[in-house]
């Protein structure tokens, strides 16, 4: 078994070295040879991830100045509250909601709830699915320039991702307020996943367009992040697995475990506990891996592993956590005694293998989800 405490310590050290390097910028992906970060000026879709890494590290190392920085950075992204962007879920669940739970700051609670309501108001009027949005903050890192990608940025487009980034704020807001608007909204999005995105073999489709007013199906979109239109983009599969586990965790409805099983079986049958390729169907034996995808799944499994008491029905899933973490931590620097790179780099992440953008790099979200998984196991839970 990987030394979890040592891995968590290495990730904390990586937060410190990242903070020293980037200053007020936002880390996105790093050169795997040097550890130098490529930054994005506004935080792109991963601003909340970095904020929570600061909070977790500040708590673990007793460095209150890191928590203070997490608060400051949250204030700098407040304006994104009204952006028509699915990533408001990640953004404010990982920043404002967790800062509130960790510190009791009521202003952060108000901000998180305001974001939850704003995001919920953008749901598809016909089928309830949560759309990508016309102002989705991912362009700064990926530099999509083709007409297909531009057309995908709308309230008509639903992604396989959308059972995770938007819905984690729904689940938090439902538990925080008891308002079933959030519960029903999350359940409707998950129903769209089940009915339209999951293929017979358990793989997933990446993007589908539905009319925002009626919910009527328009068309499947060509892949933006996968190997081919009929392939299975690995990180999309990870979001679907993790989103289904979140749905079960919050409702204890075993239907969501059945959905997760179909999705996870597809994953496990192909790579087991190993780190998968960026797309399950890329035929190149030297295709980039994507550690961030494994980290996303490990984080969701860690949340189930610390449930007390742990339901018997989750054990077939949580029994797979240790071997997945073992394989994931093999990609954490230092790889060997001669490795002079910054410690705590989770290597072999892939932002976009199709466009060859940061296809073999350290990624801030990969670091985050591994850190979140280890923090969750260490603390027997998360702040939210």
VEXLO-868297 format. One record per residue: x, y, z of N, C-alpha, C in turn. Coordinates in steps of 0.001 Angstrom, whole numbers, plus 500000, padded with zeros to 6 digits. Layout:
<pators>
XYZXYZXYZ ...
</pators>
This chain:
<pators>
500844498800500000500000500000500000500878501248500000 500490502207499191501231503470499144501213504147500511 502291504819500837502373505568502084501525506827501919 500276506753502390499343507853502171499801509126502849 500289509009504066500720510194504803501868510885504073 502804510081503530503931510658502799503452511313501506 502522510658500808501992511233499567501278512550499841 500521512609500922499816513842501270500804514949501630 501872514572502322502913515546502655503561516100501390 503834515230500430504441515671499165503522516640498419 502246516358498416501292517241497747501223518603498439 501299518602499753501332519881500477502580520680500108 503702519994499980504924520682499582504803521234498167 504071520512497320503859521016495964502989522267495984 502039522354496874501245523578497001502150524751497364 503072524520498272503972525601498689504876526041497543 505428525088496792506317525470495692505528526119494554 504296525667494354503437526283493332503119527717493705 502757527913494952502400529258495430503569530219495251 504753529735495543505943530589495398506180530939493938 505898529995493038506177530223491621505143531107490947 503843530906491231502806531563490420502380532917490949 502668533231492193502232534511492746500717534636492713 500208535686492091498767535918492029498100535255490835 498858534583489988498280533898488831497598532606489283 497097531856488339496393530607488636497075529479487870 497467528432488570498122527289487943497114526472487145 497561525934486027496704525059485229497393523723484957 498511523738484242499276522524483995500760522863484016 501563521865484338503001522115484498503820521209483594 504948521734483147505894520979482339506382519775483159 506279518578482607506639517400483405508134517269483674 508951517973482899510400517875483091510923518889484095 510301520055484139510810521130484994509889521464486167 508610521133486034507647521509487066507184522942486959 507583523645485901507142525030485731505686525060485286 504911525879485974503477525933485707503144526833484525 502229526372483700501536527222482738500319527773483463 500174529074483470499120529705484256498042530298483368 496893530523483980495778531189483299495401532400484148 495156533558483537495003534797484319493758534857485184 492671534198484783491415534339485531491050533108486347 491864532064486277491542530846487010490869529796486176 490340530195484999489722529256484090488699528389484847 488641527087484593487651526227485257488185525614486547 489452525898486892490082525206488017490417526139489176 489812527325489213490126528253490303489713527702491668 488554527077491742488102526518493008489003525406493514 489553524628492583490454523544492972491682524096493717 492284525149493146493467525728493778493115526346495125 491965526977495213491557527590496485491439526526497576 490841525389497251490687524367498286492017523694498602 492926523627497634494252523102497945494972524001498942 494804525306498789495371526233499775494762526006501151 493438525847501179492759525638502468493224524348503129 493239523254502367493642521970502942495083522021503443 495970522605502653497374522687503056497543523573504278 496830524690504297496886525567505461496475524858506730 495450524029506615494980523275507784495981522193508178 496449521435507197497332520307507487498687520746508036 499200521870507544500530522344507962500456523448509015 499250523765509451499048524863510409499666526148509872 499239526503508668499704527717508011498488528606507742 498044529382508719496826530181508558496872531161507399 498075531572506994498166532518505880497668531897504575 497732530564504471497217529901503277495684529933503250 495093529789504415493635529872504492493184531297504211 493949532267504704493633533673504401493717533935502900 494709533328502252494803533492500800493623532836500094 493167531716500612491986531060500026490780531988500078 490619532685501188489526533665501295489717534795500271 490918535321500172491171536433499248490906536031497804 491365534860497453491160534408496083489679534154495802 488952533686496777487507533496496587486831534820496280 487254535866496942486671537182496659486987537632495231 488151537260494719488507537696493361487677536999492293 487065535859492611486242535163491613484751535372491852 484413536241492794483002536485493103482223536909491858 482860537665490974482162538161489786481687537026488878 482291535839489005481912534705488164480585534076488576 480023534578489647478739534087490138477676534078489047 477644535123488232476589535267487228477013534812485833 478213534286485676478604533774484368477766532553484021 477379532453482770476599531309482288477562530148482047 477938529480483128479072528554483103478820527402484059 478859526188483538478611525005484364479631524856485490 480833525404485303481881525226486300481702526106487534 480617526858487582480299527546488840480125526541489972 479721525328489640479564524308490677480874523991491363 481866523559490589483194523319491149483746524572491810 483589525680491101484218526943491526483802527322492951 482506527281493220482033527768494517481815526657495546 481696525417495107481658524313496067483019524124496712 484082524243495908485430524042496427485996525283497107 485396526422496885485887527636497537484942528059498659 483872528751498321483001529341499338482364528307500256 481803527227499685481110526239500521482064525573501499 483251525231501030484188524552501929484805525504502942 485030526732502543485527527699503519484487527944504610 483218527974504228482158528120505241482156526930506197 482192525724505647482138524531506491483366524430507396 484506524873506878485747524756507642485896525842508699 485346527036508432485594528172509324484329528766509937 483177528437509371481935529020509867481652530415509352 482408530886508382482206532234507854480883532313507092 479927533077507614478583533131507031478561533815505666 479488534727505425479540535358504108479843534330503014 480686533366503363480996532315502393479769531431502156 478992531186503184477753530409503010476814531133502054 476662532434502256475779533227501405476251533201499960 477558533336499764478099533323498415477862531971497748 478104530894498473477908529558497901476450529323497536 475535529760498394474112529577498096473673530458496930 474215531669496853473898532528495718474351531862494417 475531531246494445476025530550493259475156529347492926 474717528636493956473867527463493727472560527861493064 471945528944493522470692529407492919470915529921491502 471984530654491301472266531177489964472499530035488973 473245529040489406473517527896488543472241527106488269 471452526895489273470214526135489120469265526816488141 469291528145488090468383528873487195468731528669485723 469923528109485447470318527921484053469939526547483513 469306525704484326468960524351483893468016524364482694 468148523340481870467289523179480700465826523176481140 465014524030480517463615524165480924462811522900480649 463207522166479602462432521002479216462780519738479974 464070519398480050464447518121480671465211518275481981 465496519509482385466141519743483673467640519564483685 468236519192482553469683518964482530470451520270482689 471641520157483253472478521330483450473373521528482240 473279522662481548474047522863480325475467523359480570 476259523318479495477615523863479533477578525362479807 476711526060479100476610527506479243477388528234478165 476971529446477877477568530223476794478870530911477204 479167530921478519480383531581479000481294530618479750 481234529367479361482008528331480053483489528687480076 484081528684481258485455529146481448486449527998481277 486595527564480027487619526567479746488439526973478534 488023528019477850488690528417476624490114528896476847 490375529537477953491698530092478183492791529060478168 492444527817478535493466526782478586493514525954477327 492401525790476652492328524839475564492444525501474209 492092526785474123492177527530472871491395526863471738 490154526464472055489291525967470994489082527086469975 489209526764468708489025527792467689488083527339466581 487740526041466569486915525551465481485440525871465720 484679525833464655483269526213464725482452525250465569 482812523972465555482077522997466364482171523351467843 483391523654468298483588523984469705482859525263470077 482924526254469190482234527507469477480735527278469600 480190526438468718478762526151468783478362525361470010 479330524638470580479023523832471761478856524674473010 479407525882473005479289526743474173477918527417474167 476959526742474752475594527263474768474792526552475842 473596527057476067472695526380476993472033525154476363 472256524965475070471705523772474430472579522540474629 473829522740475001474785521635475068474885521066476474 474737519744476552474915519011477802476102518090477628 476983518038478629478163517167478579478025516039479596 478745514960479337478789513869480297479339514366481635 480193515407481592480757515989482818479680516490483785 478529516846483235477617517697483996476887517030485149 477200515772485409476713515163486648477706515383487782 478793516097487499479759516367488565479984517858488813 480605518612487897480887520025488207479680520835488682 478530520800488021477405521597488530476720520963489735 476605519621489726475733518982490712476312518916492110 477651519007492252478164518949493618477707520166494416 477445521270493747476903522430494459475434522223494784 474706521546493906473317521179494197473228520294495440 474065519260495482474014518346496628474336519076497927 475338519970497873475666520735499077474506521638499484 473931522359498524472862523305498842471630522582499368 471342521411498829470196520640499337470417520239500796 471595519737501109471885519345502491471912520562503410 472387521687502902472529522887503721471182523529504024 470271523513503061469005524253503213467776523359503344 467873522117502862466703521255502829465746521569501686 466114522520500843465249522909499726465352521848498628 464230521197498326464259520088497378464388520529495930 464388521830495692464687522315494336466031521775493876 466990521751494782468326521284494440468352519768494252 467641519044495096467566517592494968466926517199493639 465765517767493358465053517436492122465887517813490902 466536518970490962467372519396489848468496518416489581 469177517979490632470279517036490470469769515703489931 468637515252490430468083513980489969467683514040488500 467176515172488059466772515300486652468003515268485733 469077515922486140470294515874485338470807514448485251 470771513733486354471262512363486353470402511470485463 469122511738485417468236510960484546468612511150483080 468973512370482719469402512631481341470690511854481037 471608511809482001472816510997481828472446509555481512 471567508986482321471203507582482170470510507307480840 469647508201480431468823507940479251469527508240477939 470536509127477972471108509582476712472616509396476579 473344509341477675474806509380477585475480508036477793 474836507099478444475469505823478762475120504807477680 476150504314477001475942503307475969475676501936476596 475292500998475771474951499664476254476119498999476972 477340499256476490478504498611477103479022499330478338 478371500432478723478782501168479916479700502332479640 480116502514478398480900503695478038479972504896477885 480554506062477704479742507280477665480008508120476428 478956508852476027479021509851474970479462511161475600 480192511972474862480743513192475460479756514356475499 479167514711474364478320515914474287477060515655473463 475935516158473951474673516072473222473969517416473336 473338517835472248472602519100472260471107518833472413 470487519564473339469044519549473561468551520997473502 467394521188472923466834522533472907466594522998474341 467147524167474696467072524627476091465640524931476524 464806525346475622463426525687475979462544524445476133 462736523445475250461828522300475210462426521016475758 463750520916475764464405519676476154464483518658475040 463993518998473852464015518057472737465439517834472242 465716516585471886467027516227471375467289516917470040 468462517547469927468870518144468655469835517208467932 470955516886468571471936516001467934473086515723468887 473802514619468644475077514399469298476103515306468636 477012515835469436478086516670468911479324515835468627 480096516185467615481407515545467457482235515758468721 483096514799469006483888514889470226484799516118470213 484945516727471363485870517846471536487124517425472280 487010516382473090488111515991473963488515514531473822 487740513744473058488031512331472927488776511972471652 489087510671471516489833510186470355488961510188469105 487705509757469230486794509677468085485369509863468580 484474510117467643483085510381468028482445509192468732 482882507973468407482290506790469019483186506169470085 484228506903470504485127506388471543484636506821472923 485442506525473933485077506881475310486204507694475927 485976509004476025486916509927476658487005509588478145 488194509295478606488364508722479937487942509667481051 488296510946480950487917511842482035486398512037482092 485749512009480912484297512060480927483708510869481668 484280509682481455483831508489482173484052508656483677 485188509253484037485478509484485461484463510425486087 484113511514485370483106512432485911481775511706486116 481400510848485160480130510143485273480139509168486454 481251508473486635481372507558487777481290508336489087 482111509375489201482147510152490449480810510826490718 480176511377489678478884512018489864477824511053490345 477880509810489867476910508793490309477170508392491758 478445508308492138478760508020493543478284509155494456 478447510409494005477965511542494798476452511447494978 475741511089493921474286510973494012473894509917495045 474588508789495024474306507763496035474652508254497430 475819508846497564476279509299498881475255510206499553 474644511091498764473736512073499354472312511571499512 471915510612498698470526510124498776470426508724499359 471504507954499312471557506533499676470588505708498827 470266506222497670469428505505496716470331504558495932 470127503243496103471017502266495481470900502248493954 469876502892493433469781503003491971471039503667491414 471546504671492117472727505369491631473982504492491706 474015503553492647475128502614492692475086501668491495 473882501309491061473761500449489882474277501170488637 473956502445488549474472503232487432475997503310487514 476500503616488708477947503708488904478627502385488565 477993501274488923478578499959488652478745499732487153 477721500071486382477817499874484933478965500699484358 479087501932484827480151502813484359481521502339484835 481597501944486091482875501537486679483321500183486141 482367499286485860482716497995485282483410498166483926 482898499116483144483530499390481850484999499782482075 485221500663483038486576501120483385487435499944483837 486956499209484834487736498153485474488049497014484509 487103496679483647487312495602482681488432495929481702 488746497197481530489766497602480566491126497869481195 491160498439482379492474498767482967492630498321484412 491563497821485019491673497451486424492080498641487268 493070498436488137493525499500489033494586500396488400 494982500090487164496018500881486507495475502244486066 496386503173485845496014504471485280495659504270483807 494498504741483350494095504507481958494699505510480984 494591505178479694494902506147478649493910507297478720 494222508382478068493355509562478040492013509259477382 491996508301476462490759507812475862490873506299475823 489849505612476304489925504154476386490132503500475020 489754504184473952489784503577472626490936504042471750 491854504809472284493016505209471506493876503957471253 494064503569469992494784502321469714496295502410469876 496823503618470027498262503795470144498750503239471483 499646502245471461500124501691472744500893502705473583 501379503773472946502116504820473660501250506064473870 499941505898473811499035507040473999499213507635475392 499014508941475537499118509551476865498163508900477867 498614508811479091497753508387480194497008509608480716 496093509375481653495477510516482342495291510196483817 496311510564484599496238510357486044495113511153486681 494749512282486083493681513083486691492365512331486691 492135511488485683490905510698485645490855509707486798 491972509007487031492030508084488169491848508817489481 492435510002489577492328510774490816490882511174491098 490129511526490057488718511880490224487948510711490803 488170509516490256487465508327490746487910507990492160 489215508085492436489715507792493786489106508729494822 488958509994494464488375510950495397486950510572495753 486165510176494747484788509766495016484732508494495849 485630507555495566485678506321496351486081506601497796 486995507547497988487438507887499347486272508410500177 485387509191499553484215509702500273483331508549500750 483194507530499917482395506373500317483112505554501390 484434505496501294485210504667502220485133505162503659 484883506458503856484859506999505221483444507144505776 482435506697505034481086506735505585481043505879506850 480416506382507877480389505694509166478955505632509693 478358504439509726478921503152509307478952503035507790 479875502238507297479977502070505852478923501075505381 478067501487504459477055500552503944477715499360503255 477157498208503467477713496995502880477764497084501361 476782497782500780476690497809499323477799498596498634 478546499406499408479615500175498759480956499448498807 481057498380499567482350497717499733482929497146498442 482109496608497533482698496160496263483414497280495503 483006498510495756483655499660495114484866500124495924 484678500307497220485772500850498037486928499868498179 486677498561497969487772497591497990488773497848496866 488358498598495853489237498882494725490062500159494931 489781500874496015490448502160496222491940501998496462 492339501099497355493760500964497688494626500655496466 494267499663495653495126499415494481495144500572493485 494040501298493359494042502462492468494960503548493003 494907503793494306495789504787494908497248504374494795 497513503074494979498888502587494862499449502905493479 498674502621492454499142502873491091499238504360490793 498326505131491327498334506569491092499575507206491728 499899506790492934501027507395493648502377507036493028 502406506046492146503639505746491414504008506884490464 503046507733490163503276508854489248503565510155490009 503778510063491309504013511240492147505514511413492366 506016512618492099507448512851492311507770512968493802 508978512492494185510045511961493343509773510512492934 510013510232491642509799508882491127510876507932491627 512091508457491790513193507647492324514172508573493047 515243507998493537516198508769494327516956509819493545 516909509735492235517629510699491396516718511794490839 515471511776491217514495512736490677514685514092491357 515099515098490568515371516428491117514239517422490861 513138516953490320511998517843490081511335518221491398 510493519270491396509753519594492615508983518374493115 508955518188494405508242517031494956506734517270494878 505990516174494791504532516252494825503873516521493492 504595516378492383504003516532491063503302515223490668 502014515274490391501327514101489854501488514151488333 502358513305487830502710513323486416501662512610485563 501819512721484257501002511996483279499518512328483343 499237513604483493497871514072483318497677514515481878 496439514502481418496167514878480029494972515821479969 495229517058479558494141518006479396493310517678478161 493965517613477011493241517378475765494147516628474798 493990515310474781494803514492473893494465514696472432 493250515075472148492831515273470756493572516440470120 493657517551470842494343518733470328495781518832470825 496205517802471580497571517745472105497896518967472946 496961519332473804497156520416474760497455519799476125 498644520055476651499042519533477965498695518056478079 499163517270477113498739515871477037499566514924477907 500708515376478401501529514527479279502093515369480424 501251516159481043501694517151482020501165516850483421 501727517541484367501081517659485675499886518586485489 498774518286486143497600519162486069497178519556487478 496708520775487627496323521237488959495128520451489483 494221520039488591493060519282489066493432517836489406 494432517282488701494903515957489085495508515985490477 496366516984490728496926517168492070495808517313493100 494807518119492740493723518393493677492968517122494050 492556516329493070491717515177493398492489514099494145 493778513953493865494571513028494675494698513566496091 494956514860496214495059515467497539493735515347498283 492631515593497594491320515498498227491059514078498733 491414513083497916491213511691498327492015511370499585 493286511761499583494148511461500735493741512250501969 493351513504501776492865514338502873491600513723503467 490697513276502601489447512673503060489709511436503907 490638510591503473490956509389504238491642509735505560 492499510764505529493200511194506735492240511789507755 491312512638507289490415513358508173489080512644508386 488899511515507721487641510746507786486452511573507280 486709512368506260485643513171505661486186514458505113 485318515176504389485672516454503807484860517567504449 485255518789504169484536519918504753483104520007504234 482853519552503010481490519484502478481437518428501396 
</pators>
